[in-house]
């Protein structure tokens, strides 16, 4: 569900919000075809006047946007409602909840936030300006983008923690309960939510003269065409993804080649004792049955 939303957003960025070659403009803004970012926003009502030759012209927007955007928004809302229904079922989950269940419910909540942020961003930054000619401030669009990107990181980090949780349970099953205690899990969940969200807002506000530090949030060169921001975002996205793949590959290797070593000596001894007791009971039962038959 989260991957579908991410693919949907990426496709939308390429179709509706693709750029036509950013260049440094005057007044500390970013120019798009000789036009500053603030002028482009005022003239078209869109976030940065990001358009392609296909979407240029009022005719295309007049007929395509009213049809396409509601459909995409409806898919995002449907995805968010499904995730919200999963989260709403929390009171009926059997107690005590395992760490995996808690992480899964928190992941569903993160997907709900992501779907809601994408839906609101499409309405505020694309649908209202293009269809109803209602524009909002640049800071609103920048904040929605920070929430959207932060929620993406929240989901990726949740998946990484779920993978590490499975890894600990596979590698050290006897120490799992002592490692993933409820108090430790609460700290992990709080960090998974706060660090990405606050980090994105701080990142958008930490560049001098750009983002939240620019007047009216009009100068967003670092985000629209900055190479450094793209490199950092790529590392934040693909880094945890690569770790998840490595963790599950190692789990598969352990289960395939080191299965007997995953069981401790104490567990093996107890298993042998249980087998001996079971075999002795079966022998006694067969002896009694044979004695009855002889009589």
Beta strands, then each sheet from edge to edge (+ up, - down):
strand 1: 22-24
strand 2: 30-32
sheet 1: 1+ 2-
end
